[in-house]
Amino acid sequence: MKNPRKSRITKTDCRWYRGHIPCKPHKKTGCLCEGCNLYEPLKERILIIKLGAAGDVIRTTPLLRKLRSIYPHAEIVWLTYYPIFVPIKWVDKILSFNLKDITWLKAQEFSRLINLDKDDNAIALSSEIEAQKKTGFGMDSFGKCKPLSTGSTTRKWLTGVWDDLNKAGTKNYMQEIFEICGFEFKGEEYILEKSVNQSWDNIEKRKTVIGLNTGCGARWTTRLWKDKHWIDLINGLKKLNLEVLLLGGPQEHKKNLRISTETSAKYPGFFELSEFVDLIDQCDVVVTQVTMALHIAIGLKRNVILLNNIFNKNEFYLYEKGVILQPDLDCLCCFKQRFDGRCPVSDCMDLITPEFVLEKVKEIIGSNKKIERP
């Protein structure tokens, strides 16, 4: 009698093969590799290193659409600080930046490594992990970031080193990362998967819902719009019989409570990221500064009004579902963390008036009718 353990065929190159536990098809139907109609051999192994920030992880997801079209049988692995924003249906393995996952990574060899981050952790790993082809950024002999190729990668590296080159940039982020990888960006959309669906009964969804994301993080406070501007905007929106929803995280909690008390705008509180995504999904229009919420709104195909001052507006692509508002000044794209004596005005965000934002909201909604959702 044959020993089944000696004759058993095990196709270790299959996408479903796990190595230490049974594959999903076997657990579900009891099928074996011999004759399995779900057998899918992996032909390439691709590693994406895009650690953060959260918004940058979200706006890197269009790259998956291109990679899957070119390499349909590839195993794609993504290393990130924000695994919640990597679409699980589009990748084979999502890794976090921890000892267990890094230990595993360092023992692997990939067909292609794509590192789109320039920080120390990313460039060190890019230099250590074995890959037949490496794209993006690595580490030089001084332990600093270096481009791994000329052309688009070098240009992206230089715009991070020199402010004047950054200010002169004309391409959006997706164009840049696609070109770094040797592709052409053709409007591929974000991929943002929702993991929760709440009822949010306190939101009047029969009305057009305007979400106001009032925070901007602690690094560049020069992009912050003052509370009085949000309050004036809310009062104008209320006169149009619109549902106004305050958005933010722990940093904005006290601010949003205060604004809600003064204006009666809805403020449901702050939440975990998965719930925050679902909350933004309740909005028809999102008014925001440059933050994670901007990219969540784009990923959810919401109409966006972006208030910008210190970044290059060409970096942002709204997929024809929004508008970028910024002061009429020559000193924009300054990347200043604080205003100083060289600024022509004390706070250039004051030049974006609540009245102007209100007019743009009215243009987007077209009337007082409920916006048709995608």
N, C-alpha and C positions, 0 to 999 in steps of 0.2 A: 504493500500500500504506500502511495506517495506521501511524503511529508509535506503538508500544505505550506508550512513555513519556509521550506526550501524552494518551492515552485511558485509561490505567490509573486506576481508582478506588481511592483510598486513604482508608479511614475512620479518620481520626486521633482520633476520639472513642471508639474501641473500647478496652475494658479490656486487650486483648492487644497493642495498638499500642505499640511501643517508641520509634519516632522515628529511631533511628540504626542499628538492626540489625533483621533480619527477626523477625516475631512467632513465637511458639512453634507455633501451628497451621500457619503457612506452612512452617516448617522441618520439621515432622513429616510433613505430607501434601502440601505444595506448593500448597495451596488459596490462592485469591485472595479479596480482599474481596467481589467480586461473587459472590453465591451462597454465601458462607461461613455455615454453620449455627452457628458459634460466636461470631458477632458479638454483642457486648454493649455498648451505648452507656453511657458514664458520665454520670450525671445530676447528681451532686454531688461535690464535693471536700472532704474533711474532714481537718483536721490535728489530731492529738492531741500535745500537749507534756506528757509525763510523763517527766522525766529520771531521777529516782532518789527514794529509795533503791531497792535491788534488790527488797526485799520489797514496797515500795509500787507498783513497776511490776507485779509479779505480781498484787497485789490490785486493780489498776485494770483488768485484762483482762476482768472480767465486763461492763464497759461496752461491749465490742465486740459482745457478744451482742445488746444492745439496739440499738446503732447499725446492725448488719447487718439486724435485723428491720424497722427503720423506713426505712433507706436501703439496700435490697438492691443498688442499682445505683451506689452511691457508690464513689469512689476514696478509700481511707483511708490516710493517711500518719501514721506515729508517729515522733517524735523522742525519743531516750532515751540515757542513759549505758549501759544494759544491754540491748542488742539481743537477747541470747540469750533473754530472758524475754518478748519480744513474739511472739505466735503468728503465724508467717509465713503460715499458711493463712487467717488472718482479716483480714490487711491487704494492701495492694498495694505498699507501700514502707516499709521500716524504715530510719530515718536515725540515724546516730551524731552526737554533738556534735563535729564536726570542721570544718575550713575548707571542704572540698569540699561537704559536705552543707548547711552553713549558707549558703554562697554560692548554692546552688541554691534553697534555701527562700526567701531574700529576694527572689528574682525571680518567685515564684509568687503566685497569688491563689486563695483557697479560698472555698468556700461557707460553711464553718464552721470556726472555730478554737477548740479546747478546750484551755485551759492550766490544768492542775491543780497546778502548782508555784508556789511563792511566792519562790523564790530569784532572785538578780539576773539570771542568764543567761536564765531562763525568762520573766520579766516583760519583759525588754528585747526579746526576740524576739516576744513576744505583741504588743508595741506597734508593732514594725516591720513585721511581715508583714501583707500585705493580706488581708482576709477580709470577706465580706458580713455575717457575724455572729460575734461573739467572746463566748466563755463562759469564766468562771473568773477569772483574775487578770491584771492588767496593771501598768503602771508610772505613778506619779503624777509631777508636775512636779519633785519632789525626788529622783526616782530610786528611790523606795520602792514596795513592793507596795501595790496597791489592788484592791478587788473591782470587777469589770466590770459587776456588777448588784446589785440589792438582794435581800433575802430570804435564800435558802440560801447564796449566795456570800458575803454579808456576814457571816453567822453563822460560816461556816467561817474567814473571815479573822480575825474577832474571837477565836475560840478559839485562834488561833496567837499572838495579841497579849497575851491575858489568861489567866493560869493558873486563876483562879477560874471563868471561863466554860468553860474546857476541862474542869475537874473536874466541872462540872455537866452536861456533855454526856450525852445518852441514846442517841445514834444511832451505828451502826457506820459505818466508813469508806465502805463501798459505798453505804449510804443517802445519805450526804453528797454523794458525787460524782455519784450519779444525780440527786439533787435540783438540784445546781448546773447540770446539763445539761437540767433540765426534765423528768426521768423519775421513775418510781417504781421503787424496787428491790424485786423480787419473788423474791429468792433465787437470782438468776442466779449460776452457779458460776464459779470461776476457770477460765482456760484456760491450761494448762501443757503444752507439747509437749516430749516427750523426744527427744533427738537421738542418744543412744547406749544400747546395751543390753549390759551386761557379764554375765559368768557369775557372778562373785563366789563362786567355789567354796568359799571358806573359811567362808562363812556357812551355818549349819545351818538351812535353810529349812523343814525338817520341824517345827521348833519355832516358836512365836510369837516374832517378833523385836522387841525393844524397843530403839529408837534413842534414845541420850542425847546431846543436843546441848549440850555443856558450856560453850560460849562465849557472849559477848554483845556483842562489839565493844568499842572503847576509849572511846566517848563517854560512855555512861552505865554506869559500872562498878557503880553501886548495884544494878543488876538481876542481878548475878552471884551464883550459888549456890556456896557454898564446896565445895572438893574433898572435904572429909570427908563432906559430905552426899551427893555423888555416890557415894562409896565405900560408904557405909552402904546407899544405895538398891540399888546393884549386888549387894551381899551378900544382900540380901533377895530380889532378882529371881532370883539364882542358886539360892536354896533352892527356888524354884518351878519349877526346870528350864527357865527361859526363856533364849533366846539374847540376849545383851546386846551391843549394838554402840555404840561411841563415835564420835560425829560432831563435826566441827569443821574449821576452816581452819588456815592457818599459825600464827595467834596461839595456837591451842589445842594445837599439836603436842606440845610438851614436857609440858603438863598431861596430855594424853590418854595419852602414853607412860607417864607416871608412874602414872596411875590404872590403866592396863592391866596394868602390872607388878605392882601391889599386889593386883588383883582377878581377873586372868585374863579380864577382859572383852575382847572382840574390838576391835581398832583397826586397820583397814586402811590408815590414813594420811589425808592430805588431798589433794584433787584439784582439777582444773579444774571450773568450775561445771557443765558438762554431765554430768560423771561424778558430781559431788556430788548432782545431782538423781537420777541413776540409783541411787546408793547409798541415798538416803532412800527410794526406791521399794521397796527390799528390806525396809523396816521395816513392821511391823503397827501399832505404837504409837510415837509420837515424844514424848519429854519434852523440853521446851525452854523457854528464856526468850524474850523478845520479840526475834526475830532473823529474818534472811532464811529460815532453815531452817523457821521456823513457817509461812511462807506457801508454801514449797515443799511442805511436808507437807499443807497444806490443798488446794493445787492437785492433789496426787496422791491426794486423798481418803483420807488416812491418819487414824487416830485420834490425837488430839493432847491432851497434858496441858501446858497453858501455865502457867508460873510467872511471876507478874506482881506488881509492886509500885508502880512510879513512873508508870505510864501508866493512863489511864482504861480500865477493862476493857470498857466499853460499845463502845469503838472496834473491838473484835475480834469477828468472827463466824465460828464454827467449823462451821457447817452441820450442827449436831446430831451431830458426830463428835468430841466432846471435851469438856474441862472446863477452866475457868480457876481456878487456885488462887492465893490471895493472902493476906497477913497480915490479921488482924482489927484494923485500925487506922483512925483517922479521918483520918490525914495522907497517905493514899495519893494517887496522881496528883500527886506533888510535882515531877516532872521534875528531881530533883536529880542532878547528875553525881557528887557525892561526899556521903557522910554527914557531918553537922556536929553541933555541940553542941545544936541545937534539936530533933534527932530524939529521940523517946521511947525508942528502943532503939538500940544501937550498929549493928546490922545487921538490918533488918526481914525480910530474906530468911531469916534463921534461924528465923523463926516458921512457915515452911513446912517442916515436918519430913520427913525421908526416910520415916518410918513412914506419914505421911499420904499422901504421893505413892504409896507402895507399895500402900496400900489402894485408891487410885483406879485404879492399873494393874489390880489384881485385879478391880475392878468392871467395867472395860472389857472385859477378856478373858473374864470370866464364869466361866472354868474354866481348867484347864491345857491345854485343847485348842487346836489351831492356829486362829487367827482366819481366818474366811472372807474372802478378798480381794475388792475390788470388781472 
